[in-house]
Amino acid sequence: MSLESDMVRRSAVASAEAGAPTGAAGSRPRGADRPLTRRIFGYSAGSVIAAATSEAAFVMVLGPLHAGTTWASAAGFFGGAVPNYILNRRWAWPDRRGRDRRTEIGLYAIVALATFLASAVATHWAEAGARHVTDDRGWTVVVTALAFLAVSGLFFVVKFVLYERVVFTPDRIVAESAGGHPGAGSTTS
């Protein structure tokens, strides 16, 4: 390789890494060429927002409304699942094609319901344990809310993998009939 071609190659690599224009497509943000990285960041941002709304709904129902852990978990489920789905489709998986929306939502609901069931069980145990330690309702709510948040944290990676590999993937039958490769089917966004 000549010195001049090596310099051109290094300049192109440096420009691409710096986010400089890459031809007719214009400039791209760092990491835009890496779809998995973009999905991880989009999923993480959406999950933080969904966890906040979910936790707020959980605490509101368990604390001030004095409902049980199952009702509080249900409120947290709906408070987080709806925004999480919307944000995931917009930020993490906006470009997925091939699977019809009904099937995608059904698969998403299965994953979300598994998280709900785990949180209902964990918060029930946490509340029962907290009641043995303290008679203070405020501390019981705090311990139970932390258990609810911990379940969200534990499921964070599991849900990403399921969303990436099962929920927001092209339907293989649709993809194969549309050209034999994933992403070739109809748009669901």
Residue frames as qw, qx, qy, qz and C-alpha x, y, z in Angstrom:
[[0.000, 0.892, 0.452, 0.000, 0.00, 0.00, 0.00],
 [0.408, 0.484, -0.031, 0.774, 1.40, 3.38, -0.96],
 [0.226, -0.211, -0.454, 0.836, 1.87, 6.16, 1.57],
 [0.257, -0.037, -0.157, -0.953, -0.72, 8.31, -0.22],
 [0.599, -0.268, -0.608, -0.447, -3.43, 5.59, -0.25],
 [0.503, -0.280, -0.695, 0.431, -2.67, 4.81, 3.40],
 [0.054, -0.127, -0.261, 0.955, -3.15, 8.50, 4.29],
 [0.433, -0.135, -0.370, -0.811, -6.45, 8.64, 2.35],
 [0.617, -0.292, -0.724, -0.097, -7.69, 5.51, 4.11],
 [0.381, -0.261, -0.582, 0.669, -6.72, 6.87, 7.55],
 [0.119, 0.020, 0.022, -0.992, -8.38, 10.19, 6.75],
 [0.539, -0.222, -0.531, -0.615, -11.59, 8.45, 5.71],
 [0.586, -0.317, -0.719, 0.199, -11.58, 6.31, 8.87],
 [0.235, -0.193, -0.409, 0.860, -10.93, 9.37, 11.08],
 [0.282, -0.079, -0.188, -0.938, -13.69, 11.33, 9.33],
 [0.604, -0.289, -0.647, -0.365, -16.15, 8.48, 9.75],
 [0.524, -0.310, -0.659, 0.441, -15.26, 8.10, 13.43],
 [0.107, -0.161, -0.243, 0.951, -15.62, 11.84, 13.98],
 [0.294, 0.630, 0.649, -0.307, -19.06, 11.80, 12.39],
 [0.048, 0.469, -0.328, -0.819, -18.00, 13.77, 9.34],
 [0.727, 0.432, -0.005, -0.534, -20.08, 13.50, 6.17],
 [0.507, -0.189, 0.815, 0.207, -19.76, 10.14, 4.49],
 [0.137, 0.148, 0.760, 0.617, -20.88, 10.95, 0.97],
 [0.265, -0.361, -0.453, -0.771, -24.44, 11.56, -0.19],
 [0.527, -0.528, -0.666, 0.013, -25.95, 10.28, 3.06],
 [0.186, -0.832, 0.111, -0.511, -24.51, 13.20, 5.05],
 [0.067, 0.449, -0.741, 0.496, -23.10, 12.96, 8.53],
 [0.757, -0.342, -0.527, -0.183, -24.06, 10.23, 10.94],
 [0.477, -0.741, 0.333, -0.334, -23.82, 10.26, 14.69],
 [0.095, 0.457, -0.873, 0.140, -21.21, 8.04, 16.26],
 [0.330, 0.009, 0.896, -0.298, -22.53, 4.50, 16.58],
 [0.646, 0.397, 0.088, -0.646, -25.20, 4.96, 13.88],
 [0.538, 0.418, -0.674, -0.288, -23.41, 2.37, 11.76],
 [0.155, 0.092, -0.947, 0.267, -23.82, -0.11, 14.60],
 [0.537, -0.382, -0.400, -0.638, -27.52, -1.05, 14.82],
 [0.684, -0.359, -0.608, 0.182, -27.06, -3.18, 17.94],
 [0.338, -0.098, -0.348, 0.869, -25.39, -0.28, 19.77],
 [0.245, -0.218, -0.160, -0.931, -28.23, 2.02, 18.70],
 [0.655, -0.385, -0.541, -0.362, -30.82, -0.48, 19.91],
 [0.600, -0.270, -0.577, 0.484, -29.06, -0.94, 23.25],
 [0.135, -0.032, -0.213, 0.967, -28.94, 2.82, 23.85],
 [0.414, -0.252, -0.322, -0.814, -32.54, 3.31, 22.70],
 [0.687, -0.353, -0.628, -0.094, -33.74, 0.40, 24.83],
 [0.480, -0.189, -0.518, 0.683, -31.81, 1.68, 27.86],
 [0.065, -0.077, 0.066, -0.993, -33.21, 5.20, 27.56],
 [0.570, -0.286, -0.425, -0.642, -36.75, 3.91, 27.10],
 [0.676, -0.278, -0.665, 0.152, -36.32, 1.51, 30.01],
 [0.261, -0.069, -0.435, 0.859, -35.21, 4.28, 32.36],
 [0.333, -0.131, -0.082, -0.930, -38.32, 6.31, 31.48],
 [0.697, -0.238, -0.551, -0.392, -40.59, 3.27, 31.73],
 [0.564, -0.173, -0.678, 0.439, -39.04, 2.25, 35.06],
 [0.032, 0.008, -0.311, 0.950, -39.69, 5.74, 36.45],
 [0.527, -0.147, -0.206, -0.811, -43.34, 5.77, 35.36],
 [0.722, -0.166, -0.662, -0.114, -43.82, 2.20, 36.49],
 [0.431, -0.098, -0.631, 0.637, -42.26, 2.84, 39.91],
 [0.172, -0.081, 0.164, -0.968, -44.32, 6.02, 40.38],
 [0.666, -0.188, -0.383, -0.612, -47.55, 4.14, 39.62],
 [0.679, -0.135, -0.700, 0.175, -46.53, 1.29, 41.93],
 [0.261, -0.044, -0.528, 0.807, -45.68, 3.59, 44.86],
 [0.341, -0.148, -0.032, -0.928, -48.84, 5.67, 44.38],
 [0.741, -0.215, -0.457, -0.443, -51.11, 2.62, 44.53],
 [0.691, -0.143, -0.633, 0.319, -49.23, 0.86, 47.35],
 [0.276, -0.026, -0.424, 0.862, -48.56, 3.95, 49.46],
 [0.237, 0.031, 0.158, -0.958, -51.21, 6.69, 49.40],
 [0.659, -0.054, -0.371, -0.653, -53.99, 4.46, 47.99],
 [0.465, -0.335, 0.719, -0.393, -53.18, 1.63, 50.47],
 [0.894, 0.225, -0.188, -0.339, -53.80, -1.14, 47.94],
 [0.873, -0.297, 0.369, 0.114, -52.08, -4.51, 48.09],
 [0.314, -0.519, 0.604, 0.518, -48.94, -5.52, 46.25],
 [0.463, 0.306, 0.767, 0.321, -50.81, -7.26, 43.42],
 [0.239, 0.894, 0.378, -0.018, -52.82, -4.11, 42.60],
 [0.170, -0.871, 0.260, 0.380, -49.71, -1.97, 42.94],
 [0.453, -0.228, 0.719, 0.474, -47.78, -4.33, 40.65],
 [0.422, 0.587, 0.657, 0.213, -50.63, -4.16, 38.12],
 [0.088, 0.973, 0.114, -0.178, -50.54, -0.36, 38.24],
 [0.313, -0.680, 0.505, 0.429, -46.78, -0.46, 37.80],
 [0.546, 0.140, 0.748, 0.349, -47.16, -2.92, 34.94],
 [0.356, 0.780, 0.484, 0.177, -49.52, -0.65, 33.01],
 [0.120, -0.959, 0.051, 0.250, -47.60, 2.47, 34.03],
 [0.311, -0.615, 0.590, 0.421, -44.42, 1.09, 32.47],
 [0.586, 0.148, 0.754, 0.259, -45.45, -1.40, 29.79],
 [0.439, 0.812, 0.385, 0.004, -47.32, 1.03, 27.56],
 [0.086, 0.946, -0.252, -0.186, -44.62, 3.75, 27.41],
 [0.491, -0.451, 0.693, 0.274, -41.93, 1.07, 27.20],
 [0.645, 0.373, 0.636, 0.202, -43.51, -0.48, 24.10],
 [0.347, 0.922, 0.172, -0.001, -43.93, 2.89, 22.39],
 [0.144, -0.882, 0.413, 0.177, -40.38, 4.04, 23.22],
 [0.618, -0.225, 0.705, 0.265, -38.86, 0.70, 22.19],
 [0.614, 0.555, 0.527, 0.194, -40.58, 0.88, 18.80],
 [0.242, 0.969, 0.033, 0.046, -39.45, 4.46, 18.27],
 [0.160, -0.878, 0.451, 0.011, -35.97, 4.47, 19.76],
 [0.491, -0.422, 0.757, 0.086, -34.64, 0.92, 19.75],
 [0.418, 0.128, 0.857, 0.273, -36.46, -0.99, 17.01],
 [0.393, 0.600, 0.123, -0.686, -37.97, 1.54, 14.59],
 [0.340, 0.525, -0.588, -0.513, -36.65, -0.24, 11.52],
 [0.328, -0.053, 0.942, -0.046, -37.88, -3.77, 12.15],
 [0.567, 0.244, -0.305, -0.725, -40.02, -5.23, 9.38],
 [0.369, 0.124, -0.893, -0.225, -41.93, -8.38, 8.61],
 [0.141, -0.301, -0.890, 0.313, -43.96, -9.19, 11.70],
 [0.199, -0.651, -0.447, -0.580, -47.53, -7.90, 11.86],
 [0.128, -0.505, 0.335, -0.785, -48.32, -5.50, 14.70],
 [0.807, -0.374, -0.035, -0.457, -50.82, -7.82, 16.42],
 [0.926, -0.008, -0.311, 0.212, -48.30, -10.66, 16.71],
 [0.406, 0.412, -0.374, 0.725, -45.61, -8.28, 17.88],
 [0.376, -0.505, 0.224, -0.744, -47.86, -6.81, 20.60],
 [0.921, -0.258, -0.162, -0.244, -48.91, -10.31, 21.66],
 [0.813, 0.119, -0.367, 0.437, -45.30, -11.40, 22.09],
 [0.116, 0.475, -0.322, 0.811, -44.48, -8.15, 23.89],
 [0.634, -0.481, 0.037, -0.604, -47.43, -8.72, 26.24],
 [0.939, -0.148, -0.303, 0.060, -46.18, -12.22, 27.10],
 [0.571, 0.235, -0.383, 0.687, -42.77, -10.83, 28.10],
 [0.158, -0.469, 0.193, -0.847, -44.38, -7.97, 30.03],
 [0.794, -0.404, -0.140, -0.432, -46.81, -10.30, 31.83],
 [0.849, -0.040, -0.410, 0.331, -43.93, -12.53, 32.93],
 [0.279, 0.305, -0.347, 0.841, -42.30, -9.45, 34.46],
 [0.492, -0.461, -0.007, -0.738, -45.61, -8.51, 36.12],
 [0.895, -0.293, -0.311, -0.130, -45.97, -11.97, 37.67],
 [0.693, 0.076, -0.411, 0.587, -42.40, -11.89, 38.97],
 [0.033, 0.371, -0.243, 0.895, -42.92, -8.43, 40.46],
 [0.666, -0.454, -0.153, -0.572, -46.23, -9.43, 42.07],
 [0.897, -0.224, -0.353, 0.144, -44.57, -12.41, 43.78],
 [0.557, 0.174, -0.332, 0.741, -41.41, -10.50, 44.77],
 [0.139, -0.446, 0.132, -0.875, -43.30, -7.52, 46.17],
 [0.779, -0.451, -0.251, -0.355, -45.66, -9.78, 48.12],
 [0.841, -0.154, -0.347, 0.386, -42.67, -11.47, 49.76],
 [0.348, 0.302, -0.227, 0.858, -40.92, -8.14, 50.32],
 [0.392, -0.539, -0.025, -0.745, -43.96, -6.61, 51.97],
 [0.868, -0.399, -0.274, -0.111, -44.45, -9.66, 54.21],
 [0.746, 0.002, -0.310, 0.590, -40.76, -9.56, 55.18],
 [0.121, 0.427, -0.133, 0.886, -40.83, -5.81, 55.81],
 [0.595, -0.567, -0.155, -0.548, -43.87, -6.18, 58.09],
 [0.875, -0.311, -0.310, 0.203, -41.89, -8.61, 60.24],
 [0.576, 0.108, -0.203, 0.785, -39.09, -6.07, 60.59],
 [0.028, -0.027, -0.184, 0.982, -41.06, -2.85, 61.10],
 [0.138, 0.621, 0.733, -0.239, -44.57, -1.67, 61.92],
 [0.053, 0.601, -0.058, -0.796, -43.98, 1.61, 60.08],
 [0.674, 0.591, 0.436, -0.079, -46.08, 1.71, 56.89],
 [0.273, 0.907, -0.248, -0.205, -43.68, 4.15, 55.22],
 [0.201, -0.572, 0.780, 0.155, -40.68, 1.82, 55.58],
 [0.639, 0.179, 0.747, -0.039, -42.76, -1.12, 54.41],
 [0.575, 0.784, 0.179, -0.151, -43.67, 0.81, 51.26],
 [0.088, 0.840, -0.501, -0.190, -40.01, 1.77, 50.71],
 [0.409, -0.320, 0.850, 0.094, -38.77, -1.82, 51.03],
 [0.642, 0.410, 0.644, -0.072, -41.56, -3.14, 48.81],
 [0.442, 0.874, -0.020, -0.203, -40.95, -0.42, 46.19],
 [0.085, -0.701, 0.679, 0.202, -37.25, -1.32, 46.15],
 [0.552, -0.003, 0.833, 0.051, -38.20, -4.95, 45.51],
 [0.599, 0.694, 0.370, -0.152, -40.40, -3.84, 42.60],
 [0.237, 0.890, -0.335, -0.197, -37.51, -1.81, 41.16],
 [0.358, -0.477, 0.792, 0.132, -35.11, -4.75, 41.67],
 [0.684, 0.308, 0.661, -0.004, -37.35, -7.02, 39.57],
 [0.489, 0.861, 0.042, -0.135, -37.23, -4.42, 36.79],
 [0.039, -0.800, 0.583, 0.139, -33.45, -4.38, 37.04],
 [0.551, -0.197, 0.809, 0.059, -33.19, -8.16, 36.99],
 [0.653, 0.499, 0.570, 0.000, -35.39, -8.41, 33.91],
 [0.152, 0.840, -0.190, -0.484, -33.60, -5.58, 32.07],
 [0.024, -0.477, 0.782, 0.400, -31.14, -7.78, 30.15],
 [0.363, 0.199, 0.910, 0.002, -33.53, -10.73, 29.79],
 [0.419, 0.736, 0.413, -0.335, -36.17, -8.47, 28.21],
 [0.167, 0.744, -0.403, -0.507, -33.65, -6.91, 25.82],
 [0.151, -0.241, 0.914, 0.288, -32.60, -10.33, 24.58],
 [0.361, 0.430, 0.821, -0.107, -36.21, -11.45, 24.15],
 [0.335, 0.812, 0.148, -0.454, -37.15, -8.22, 22.37],
 [0.073, 0.664, -0.585, -0.459, -34.11, -8.46, 20.10],
 [0.073, -0.200, 0.950, 0.227, -34.43, -12.18, 19.31],
 [0.123, 0.375, 0.919, -0.025, -38.19, -12.83, 19.46],
 [0.154, 0.718, 0.514, -0.442, -40.50, -9.82, 19.74],
 [0.236, 0.845, -0.060, -0.476, -39.15, -7.16, 17.38],
 [0.311, -0.304, 0.762, 0.480, -37.67, -9.50, 14.76],
 [0.500, 0.253, -0.443, -0.700, -38.91, -10.17, 11.27],
 [0.854, 0.047, 0.409, -0.317, -41.31, -13.06, 10.95],
 [0.351, -0.338, 0.776, 0.400, -39.21, -15.71, 9.17],
 [0.483, 0.447, 0.743, 0.122, -42.09, -16.85, 6.93],
 [0.268, 0.926, 0.195, -0.182, -42.81, -13.29, 5.77],
 [0.157, -0.785, 0.459, 0.386, -39.10, -12.53, 5.32],
 [0.456, -0.125, 0.811, 0.343, -38.46, -15.70, 3.30],
 [0.456, 0.607, 0.642, 0.102, -41.43, -15.12, 1.01],
 [0.155, 0.965, 0.076, -0.195, -40.40, -11.48, 0.43],
 [0.438, 0.816, -0.371, 0.066, -36.91, -12.22, -0.73],
 [0.900, 0.034, -0.372, 0.224, -35.21, -14.72, 1.51],
 [0.455, 0.153, -0.452, 0.752, -33.59, -12.39, 4.01],
 [0.262, -0.641, -0.583, 0.425, -34.75, -10.81, 7.30],
 [0.077, -0.549, -0.065, 0.830, -36.07, -7.29, 7.01],
 [0.036, -0.005, 0.650, 0.759, -37.48, -7.77, 3.53],
 [0.012, -0.552, -0.834, -0.022, -41.15, -7.96, 4.55],
 [0.056, -0.787, -0.356, -0.500, -43.72, -5.24, 5.00],
 [0.137, 0.349, -0.396, 0.838, -43.16, -2.30, 7.34],
 [0.455, -0.572, -0.680, 0.053, -44.78, -2.44, 10.80],
 [0.307, -0.195, -0.306, 0.880, -43.66, 0.92, 12.06]]
